[in-house]
Amino acid sequence: MDPHFDWIAVGSGASGLANALWAAHRGLKAIVIEKAPVVGGATAYSYGGLWAPNNMLQRAARINDSDEQGLEYLRFLSGGFAEEEKMRMYVKEAAATIEAFAQLGVPFRMIEGLPDHYFPGAPGSLALGRTLEVVPLPKRALPDSAPALLESPYMPGGVSWSDAIKWGGLGNRYSWAPENLEHAASVYAAGQGLVAWLLLKCIEKGVTLLTQSPATRLVLEDGRIAGVEVREGDRAQQIKGDCGIFLGTGGYECNPEFVRAYQSFPNSAPHHPPTQTGDGLVMAGELGAFIRNIPTSLSSMVGYWIPRPGSEPEFHSAGIQELAYPHSIVVNSEGKRFGNEAFFQEFVVKLREFDVVKKHRYANIPFFLLFDSRFRERYPFANIPPERPLPAWIKRAESLAGLAQELGIDAQQLQQTVAKFNDNASAGLDPEFGRGQSLWIRKVGDSKHPINPNLGPLSKAPFYGVELTPTESSSAGLYTDIHGRVMHLRGHAIANLYAGGTVRVRTEYGAGYQAGLTLLGGMTFGRIAVEHALLGNKKPS
Ligand SMILES: Cc1cc2nc3c(=O)[nH]c(=O)nc-3n(C[C@H](O)[C@H](O)[C@H](O)COP(=O)(O)OP(=O)(O)OC[C@H]3O[C@@H](n4cnc5c(N)ncnc54)[C@H](O)[C@@H]3O)c2cc1C
């Protein structure tokens, strides 16, 4: 392979692929360098939602929206941690990015009936039309020579967000109609679908794809980044990128040192692919890049560890899954509920509550997910279909008191908590924390469940339970300007170096989180980076 390119994108998630595709579209000779043997990164794990206020699909459906309204919502989300000019840039460019990639042949559609979430009542929010996804891509459309795609442990293969809603929610996945499953088996959808479309378009545009080749170092020449050093097996080689180098290497969730340095939970577990080790931060950091943190990040969930005999345990995120299904509850070791289980952003803030005087540690950790037999009759747990026997690592007892003893929970208090919870849950109510009140979470619970899709009593023995662990998305990242240029600690841009996606600190939305911001943000800043580089370069468009 000739190692001279105009443009290098490091990472094959949404940001890297979109960036390379856009570079190729603008006439640049582009390469994507990927560390893993498969493409897709956390994007392939994701639900694939893309958030674009005032977009072309809304206009086509005559849904009123405006940049100002989108901006108002972003300001609410930011909690004061975002920068006005970046929020403006996002609002202006996100819809333009959807339009631009649609013109390149990537088809998008609205996720029907999905309001802005997670804050449908916030100023500037809209009930419909801003969250988009790609139309699923038939598997046969990808050439045989294409690299394999990473599979998601969270989204059943070939199932889009729209389909999951239409078919009764993820909780009902084991009763979906056979014809639906047959269709799903033949397509790429959700986050994996987005990867598939971008990959297909990259291939069509002649982008070179190099997998199993971690970038290890940025090459600095004459005061600008001229390329990257890449390891292929035992061999190291330099690849040059004349017009620009774009880092789309994702977060650092699987780097325990970085997690300890930047995140709020010392025992935070990763729900991301193992290649998310913060390589972009290391490569740019050693050249003086400014790594910034958003100290109050709500982009966190909870889950549990699944032991795997003979190998490392696997982490399973339960946020928009088990915690959103009826007949489950979360309590701390005192046997008390402390938040709305089905709304992870609110829940995670409660987890950060520090008991200064009595315990001098987080008040609500350890914490536990408990469920009853009615849950098991209907819903999967740890991806084990309903009704199947559960393995021994999931604690089980014939009574709540017995389960409390197994897990180290205050038994008397737990019984009182569940009795109170059940009284209201039977009527679909949760006066304490409002579980199942939000329209978006009702869509991902069990829509066939009577009264409240996210709530039901724990009354049928045996009872089950596991300890939960927080899982956070990276809150720190490379600080960039509005063009996606990576900034040096001394306040100037590092010449020829750009970043997008989760390797970049999210100063366009700050503390809060709205599904669709990270994926479309990565694509948007990936496109902006190429446009900025072209302005200052001699290459043709
Ligand atoms: C279950 C789940 C659901 C989600 N749902 C949504 C959603 O609906 N909408 C949304 O906006 N966000 C969602 N997210 C978040 C979203 O997936 C991420 O924010 C997004 O994928 C980040 O994209 P990226 O391109 O920055 O990084 P990634 O997609 O993680 O890609 C980074 C790539 O870089 C590669 N890499 C790392 N280091 C190197 C190196 N040294 N050399 C070469 N390659 C390297 C990695 O292997 C990886 O392939 C979800 C996340 C999860 C886990």
The ligand as an SDF file (V2000), in Angstrom:
LIG
                    3D

 53 58  0  0  0  0  0  0  0  0999 V2000
  -25.7750    0.6540   24.0950 C   0  0  0  0  0  0  0  0  0  0  0  0
  -25.4500    1.9950   23.5290 C   0  0  0  0  0  0  0  0  0  0  0  0
  -26.4460    2.7190   22.8570 C   0  0  0  0  0  0  0  0  0  0  0  0
  -26.1400    3.9740   22.3350 C   0  0  0  0  0  0  0  0  0  0  0  0
  -27.1060    4.6260   21.6130 N   0  0  0  0  0  0  0  0  0  0  0  0
  -26.8230    5.8310   21.0560 C   0  0  0  0  0  0  0  0  0  0  0  0
  -27.7650    6.5050   20.2360 C   0  0  0  0  0  0  0  0  0  0  0  0
  -28.8660    6.0260   19.9470 O   0  0  0  0  0  0  0  0  0  0  0  0
  -27.4220    7.7190   19.7460 N   0  0  0  0  0  0  0  0  0  0  0  0
  -26.2130    8.3090   20.0000 C   0  0  0  0  0  0  0  0  0  0  0  0
  -25.9550    9.4210   19.5250 O   0  0  0  0  0  0  0  0  0  0  0  0
  -25.2860    7.6670   20.7430 N   0  0  0  0  0  0  0  0  0  0  0  0
  -25.5460    6.4530   21.2550 C   0  0  0  0  0  0  0  0  0  0  0  0
  -24.5870    5.7960   21.9810 N   0  0  0  0  0  0  0  0  0  0  0  0
  -23.2620    6.4310   22.1060 C   0  0  0  0  0  0  0  0  0  0  0  0
  -22.5040    6.2300   20.7950 C   0  0  0  0  0  0  0  0  0  0  0  0
  -22.4520    4.8580   20.4960 O   0  0  0  0  0  0  0  0  0  0  0  0
  -21.0610    6.7570   20.8630 C   0  0  0  0  0  0  0  0  0  0  0  0
  -21.0720    8.0360   21.4070 O   0  0  0  0  0  0  0  0  0  0  0  0
  -20.5130    6.8250   19.4400 C   0  0  0  0  0  0  0  0  0  0  0  0
  -20.5120    5.5440   18.8810 O   0  0  0  0  0  0  0  0  0  0  0  0
  -19.1080    7.3880   19.3710 C   0  0  0  0  0  0  0  0  0  0  0  0
  -18.7070    7.3280   18.0340 O   0  0  0  0  0  0  0  0  0  0  0  0
  -17.1780    7.5260   17.6610 P   0  0  0  0  0  0  0  0  0  0  0  0
  -17.0890    7.4570   16.1870 O   0  0  0  0  0  0  0  0  0  0  0  0
  -16.6620    8.7280   18.3310 O   0  0  0  0  0  0  0  0  0  0  0  0
  -16.4440    6.2990   18.3450 O   0  0  0  0  0  0  0  0  0  0  0  0
  -16.6150    4.7360   18.1460 P   0  0  0  0  0  0  0  0  0  0  0  0
  -17.8620    4.3930   17.4340 O   0  0  0  0  0  0  0  0  0  0  0  0
  -16.3760    4.1010   19.4470 O   0  0  0  0  0  0  0  0  0  0  0  0
  -15.4130    4.3660   17.1880 O   0  0  0  0  0  0  0  0  0  0  0  0
  -14.0860    4.5110   17.6000 C   0  0  0  0  0  0  0  0  0  0  0  0
  -13.2400    3.5280   16.8280 C   0  0  0  0  0  0  0  0  0  0  0  0
  -11.8610    3.8670   16.9890 O   0  0  0  0  0  0  0  0  0  0  0  0
  -11.1180    2.6780   17.0820 C   0  0  0  0  0  0  0  0  0  0  0  0
   -9.8210    2.9730   17.7140 N   0  0  0  0  0  0  0  0  0  0  0  0
   -9.5580    3.2480   19.0030 C   0  0  0  0  0  0  0  0  0  0  0  0
   -8.2430    3.4550   19.1770 N   0  0  0  0  0  0  0  0  0  0  0  0
   -7.6760    3.3100   17.9600 C   0  0  0  0  0  0  0  0  0  0  0  0
   -6.3450    3.3880   17.4980 C   0  0  0  0  0  0  0  0  0  0  0  0
   -5.3100    3.6340   18.3170 N   0  0  0  0  0  0  0  0  0  0  0  0
   -6.0990    3.1680   16.1870 N   0  0  0  0  0  0  0  0  0  0  0  0
   -7.1090    2.8850   15.3190 C   0  0  0  0  0  0  0  0  0  0  0  0
   -8.3940    2.7910   15.7170 N   0  0  0  0  0  0  0  0  0  0  0  0
   -8.6770    3.0180   17.0220 C   0  0  0  0  0  0  0  0  0  0  0  0
  -12.0050    1.7840   17.9210 C   0  0  0  0  0  0  0  0  0  0  0  0
  -11.6330    0.4370   17.7820 O   0  0  0  0  0  0  0  0  0  0  0  0
  -13.3780    2.0990   17.3380 C   0  0  0  0  0  0  0  0  0  0  0  0
  -13.6890    1.2410   16.2650 O   0  0  0  0  0  0  0  0  0  0  0  0
  -24.8510    4.5350   22.5070 C   0  0  0  0  0  0  0  0  0  0  0  0
  -23.8490    3.8100   23.1610 C   0  0  0  0  0  0  0  0  0  0  0  0
  -24.1320    2.5370   23.6480 C   0  0  0  0  0  0  0  0  0  0  0  0
  -23.0260    1.7690   24.2880 C   0  0  0  0  0  0  0  0  0  0  0  0
  1  2  1  0
  2  3  1  0
  2 52  2  0
  3  4  2  0
  4  5  1  0
  4 50  1  0
  5  6  2  0
  6  7  1  0
  6 13  1  0
  7  8  2  0
  7  9  1  0
  9 10  1  0
 10 11  2  0
 10 12  1  0
 12 13  2  0
 13 14  1  0
 14 15  1  0
 14 50  1  0
 15 16  1  0
 16 17  1  0
 16 18  1  0
 18 19  1  0
 18 20  1  0
 20 21  1  0
 20 22  1  0
 22 23  1  0
 23 24  1  0
 24 25  2  0
 24 26  1  0
 24 27  1  0
 27 28  1  0
 28 29  2  0
 28 30  1  0
 28 31  1  0
 31 32  1  0
 32 33  1  0
 33 34  1  0
 33 48  1  0
 34 35  1  0
 35 36  1  0
 35 46  1  0
 36 37  1  0
 36 45  1  0
 37 38  2  0
 38 39  1  0
 39 40  1  0
 39 45  2  0
 40 41  1  0
 40 42  2  0
 42 43  1  0
 43 44  2  0
 44 45  1  0
 46 47  1  0
 46 48  1  0
 48 49  1  0
 50 51  2  0
 51 52  1  0
 52 53  1  0
M  END
$$$$
